[in-house]
Amino acid sequence: MDFGAVAADVHPPRARRWQKPLRRIINIPIFGARRGLEGVRGTWAAEYERRAAVPEVWTPGFCVRLLVPGWVQLAMRRRLRGYIFLGGSLLAAIVGILVCGSLPGMLALGMLFSLHAASIADAFTTEERTVGAGIAQGLLIYMTLGLLVYLPAGLLISRVIQPYAIHQDFRPFAEGDALVVFSLATIHPGDMVIYERPRTDFELGPHNWFYIYGRGIDRVLAVGGEHVKCDASGLLVNGANRTCGPLNAMKLPEFELDVPAGHYLIWPSGARNLPMISPLWQHAVLVPAGNVEGRVFFQTAPLARWGRVR
């Protein structure tokens, strides 16, 4: 029998002087480096096993949980993700509601939609899924969620309340202000409303025209069936003095008219020099009820003026 001989180095490489203290620190039991690493590996392995198992999706309970971001993760014992999706969605929803109509509000609502879609995609994620399948699945989830949930919900909510942004300075509002309008409110004199101004073209002279058109905001001075007279003593409605005036304080010209049924008297205070050319001026101030989009009842931006509008 032949034995092979192996030369042994009598001067093996030794640890450098700075490595020995470092090893002592890493091996201190309080840090539990090795034990902690093994625990992390075990947690990852358990997580991979849970994610590799395709959930039983077409059950009533699973489908209902998909409607609330993070709920399905909590049911699948992915608690950290569930709390992240749920907490982030609640925060985004609160911010979106409180400042709706403004840029931060739109960004918050967009974040809510993204978190909801990500929560659904995570519930269907498995380790065997390819990158292409993941992209296709994400696009399908975004389209389905938007068309079947968020679009119908938005249309339904918009029939009751609508956010509006002010795009140019118009006292007491400024560009960038955001308002919330209640579409189903009963309109009374003194209410501030968003309305579509009847288009009126005044010809003041050769090549001299005065236009009134587009969406406006102002106060309702009188409603259908009321007799209105304005003179030096003020605005009289059915013989009684009415204190409410146009949104931008201005002295109204002298006039007298009856507000037809189904109409509101709204003086466009943005047109301070409204030509009193009969009957065109009456067409400009008598607004059909169908042109009124709703009553302004809340201001959401800027935050310094956040609150109810009176």
Secondary structure, 3 states (H helix, E strand, C coil): CCCCCCCCCCCCCCCCCCHHHHHHHHCCCCCCHHHHHHHHHHHHHHHHHHHHCCCCCCCHHHHHHCCCCCHHHHHCCCHHHHHHHHHHHHHHHHHHHHCCCCHHHHHHHHHHHHHHHHHHHHHCCCCCCCHHHHHHHHHHHHHHHHHHHHHHHHHHHHCCEEEEECCCCECCECCCCEEEEECCCCCCCCCEEEEEEEEEEEEEECCEEEEEEEEEEEECCEECCCEEEEECCEEEECCEECCCCCCCCCCCCCEEEECCCCEEECCCCCCCCCCCCCCHHHHHHEEEHHHEEEEEEEEEECHHHCEECC
